Each structure stands twice: as C-alpha cells, then as structure tokens.
C-alpha cells in the first residue's frame, strides 16, 4: 500500500480523520451542538479533502457526524462566535467555500452519511458530495433566513441543481424542515434507509465504491459536475458578496441574538 499523507495532518478538536482500507472517514465530532461547524473544523475538513486529492491510499471519502446529527451548520452560539479567533465572518464564508470546492474537485467519490439533521451550510456540504445517504430520521433545513442571512456554501447552485428552482426557493425562503422521505422524492438524496439498518447499508455502498475503478470514477465525477454544476463558482462568489453585506446588518445581529435567547426575531429590514 502506498504511504499516506493523511497521517501528516494535525489533529483538530471536534474533527475525527481516519484512513483504513482505502476509506477516508472525515467525521465532525461536536455532538452536543448537532455537529455545528467551528472555524478549525471547517479548515480541518478542507485540509483533509485537499490532502486526499493527491493521496494514492484514498479510494473513497465518508463524510459524516457523530451522535444524532450530520451537521447543523456554522456555529452561531455565543461560545462559537467568541471562539472564532477574531476571524471576520466573511472570511469564514471564504473558508467554507474552500471546503465545498475541495469536495467537488476531489477525484474520489465522497459519500455524505446523514443520520439526522442537516441544516444551514450542513445542507450545502451534504449536497456537494457525490452520494447522499440518509436515515429515515434525517431532515434537511436551509435555516439562513431565520437569522437574517442567505444560503451559502454553494447552496443556491447545489440545491437548485438537485431539486429545481421552485423547490429550491421553497427550501431557502420558507426555511422549513424537509424530511428524509420527501428529500428522496424530490431527488435531494441518493437513498433513505431505516435507522436500524442505516450503518450497514452505508457500509455496503462505501465498500462498492472503494472496490470500483478509481480512474473511471474520477472521470465520471468530473464530467457530471461539469455538466450540472456550471454555476457553482459563480454561486459561491454571489453568495459571498451577499453574505458579506448581510453579516454586518442589523437583522443578522438581531437574528443571532434571538436564536441565542430562543425567541422570534424582530427584523427591521436593515
């Protein structure tokens, strides 16, 4: 087996990275917040995927979270915001964009393992993957407008590419939970499994991919993404431009304060 570069990655609190038998498992490990994303975790995932792109020991990537959730999006709790290391919020969006590009550009198949909630940019991360496997207990939620923001992480392109404009607008504007069964009917996910069978079914899919023809997979992924995600780079830039303005708005401050206080926000449209 060729020597792996994954072993050289530095450990990141809240992120588990392991390589075994050609399967790179990248797991968000912040179960108390349903795997919300801290800045180090965002960077750690992007680093791992960029490393995997040139690592001959990697055949397939399993991207998931511990506990009940897949990923609840970028952390907006008081602790998350205080622990961002002084990084401006718009720069955090740029780092998220690096993560999304790393998934799309990776020559290996990436499998999103969604056993529970996927919210905010967690939806973007899941849909950037090539195969999205969901438990019957999972749901998808674009919750950005609830705190005065717009979808980011390429969601404006990734969601629309999967479900079409009208359903993408429904998810983004109404910010309602989309249960796993409905997500499957819409074409948002690859498959949905009973919770009790979920891990075993995921293992079967990953085993098939890890035993498959790596070069053919890479060329297939490149071709399909080129045909269906033509707007991804432009979407990431538009989202960054819009989010950079919204992140300094009164409504975002009110939205995050209301979230932390568990009340309904009072938006002032400024």
N, C-alpha and C positions, 0 to 999 in steps of 0.2 A: 504494500500500500504506500503511495507517495506520502511524503511528510506534509502535514497540515500546517497552514499558517494560522488557523483559528486558535490554536493553543497560545499564540503570542498576544492575543487580545487581553487587555487588562480587565479584571473583574469590575462590574458596575453594580452598585447597590440597587436592588429592585429589578435586576435582569439576570436570567439564567441562560447561559450559552453552552451547548454541549454538542459534540460531534461523535457519532457512533455508526459504523456500518454504512457510511455514505449519507446519513441523515443528519443535517444540522438543525438542532432544535433551539429556537430562539423564543424564550418564554418570559413574558412580563410577570414579575413576581411582586405585585403590590395588591394582594387580595383584599386588604382592608378598605381599599378605595375602588374596588372592582377594576383594578389594574389601570388606574389613571396614569398618565404619562408625565414623569418629571423630565427636566431638561437632560440630565445624564442618561436616562433610559432612552429617550429619543435618539441621542447621539450614539449610544451603545448599540442600538438596533441597526442604525445606518452603518456604523463601522463594521459590524458583523457581516452584514449583507455585502458591503463593498469588498470585504476580505474574501467572502465566499465566492465572489465572481471570478477570482483567479486561483482559487484553491482546488487542485485536482482531486482532493479527497472528498469534496462535496458533490453529491448527486441530486439531492432534493432538500428543500428547506421546509421545516414545520414551524409555523409561526402561531403562537398561542398565548394564553394567560393562565395563571394558577387560580384555584378557587372557583367561585361561581361565575366569573365574568371573563370575557375576552379582553375588552379594553373600553373604558368609559370616557376616553378622550383625554385631552390635555388637562392636567390638574388645575383647578381654579379654587381649591380650598385656600384658606388663609396660610396654611403651612406650605402648600405648593408655591404660592405666589411669593412668599417670603424666602423660600429656598431656591429661587431661580438663579441665585448668584449675581443678581443685578443685570442679567441679560435682558435687553429690551424685548418686549413681547413680539415685535415684528421680526426680530432676528430668530426667535423661537419658531415662527412660521417658516422662515427660510430653512431651518434645520429639519422641520417636518417635511418640507418639500424635498430635501436631500434624501430622506428616508423613502419617500414614495418613489422617487426616481431610481433609487437603488433596487427596490422590488421589481419595478418594470424592466430595468436594464439587466437584471440578473439572468444569465443564460440557463439557469436551472429552474425547474418548476418550484413555485412557492405555494404551499398549502396553508390556508387560514383555517384554524381549528377554533370554531366559535361555539363554545359550550353554553354561553349565557349572553348577557347584554354586550352589544357593540354600539357605542354611542359616540357622537361627535366625530373627531378625527379617527376614532377606532373604526368607524364605518369605512372611511377612506382607506385605511390600512388594509382592512379585510378585502375590499374590492380591488385594490391594486394587485392582490395575489391572483394566481392563475387558477386555483381550485379553492372554492369556499365551501367548507363542510360545516353544517350547523346541527346542533342538538335541537330537539323539539322544544327545549326550554329557552332557546336563544330568541333575541329580538334585536332589531336594528332601529336606531333613533338618531336622526340628524337634529340635535338639540341646540344648534348655534343661535337661532333667532330668539330662543328663550332668554339669552343673556345679551342680546343686542349685537350679535356678530353674524357673519355669513359663513356658509360652509367653506372649509379649506382642505388642504391635503389632496387637492385634485378632485374633490367630491363632485364639483359641478360638471366635470367630464366623466368621471368613473361611474357615478350613479346613472347619469343620462345614457351612457353607453350600454348599461345593463338593462334599464327598465323603460327608457324613453323619456321625452321631455315632460309630459303631463304628470307622470308618476314621480319623476324627479322633483318637480315643483311641489307636488303634494308632500313629499317627504321633507323638503327643505323649508317650505313656508309654514306648514301646519305643525311640524315638529311632533308628530305622533309616532308611537311605537308601531313597528311593523313586525308582527310575529313571524317565526321561522316558516310556518306553513305558507303564509301569504308571500313571504320573501321568495320561496321556491316557486310559487305560481307566477310571480312577476318575472322570474329569471334573474333574481339578485344573487342566488346561491346555487351551488352545484348540486347539493343533496342535503336532505334532512333525515336524521336518524333518531330513533327512540333514545332517551337519555341513558338507559341501561346498556344499550349496545354501542353507544357513541364511540368510545375509545377503541373498541375492537374494530369497528368499521373504518375509523380513521387510519388505524394501523394497516388495514388491508390496502387502502388507497395509496398510502405512502410506500408500502412495500412494492406495489405495482410500478410506481413512478421511479423508485430507486433502482429497479431491475430493468428499466427501459433504456432505449437508445439515447444517450445524452446529447449527441450532436443533432440528431433528428428533433429532439425536444427543443433544443436551443433555437434551431432554425424555425420550427413551428411557432414557438412563442414570439420570436422576433417578427414573423410575418403577420400573425394575428394582431399583435399590438400595433404594428404599423398601419394596419387597415382599420382598426377600430378606435384607437386612442390618438388619432391625429391631432386632437385639440389639447392633449394633456399638458404639454409645456406651456401653451398659451393660457390654459386654465389656471395653472399654478401661478403664473405671473399676474393674471387678473385678480385671482383670489388674494395674492399678497398685497397688491395695490389697494384693494377694497378693505382688507382686514387691517392694514396699517392705519387707515383712517378711522375705522371703527374701534380699534383698540385704544384710541385716545379720546373716545367720545364719552359724553355724559351717560349715554344709555348703557354702554358696556360697564362703566363703574357701578351704575345702578343695578344692572343685571347680575353682576358678580356679588354685590352686597346682598341683594335679595336672595340669591342662591345660598349664600353662607348663613343667612338669617332664616332660611326656609319660609319665605313669603313670596307673594306675587309681586313682580317688579312694576314700577310706575314709570314707564318710558316717557320721555319728553321730546323725542324725535330730534335730538341734538347731541 
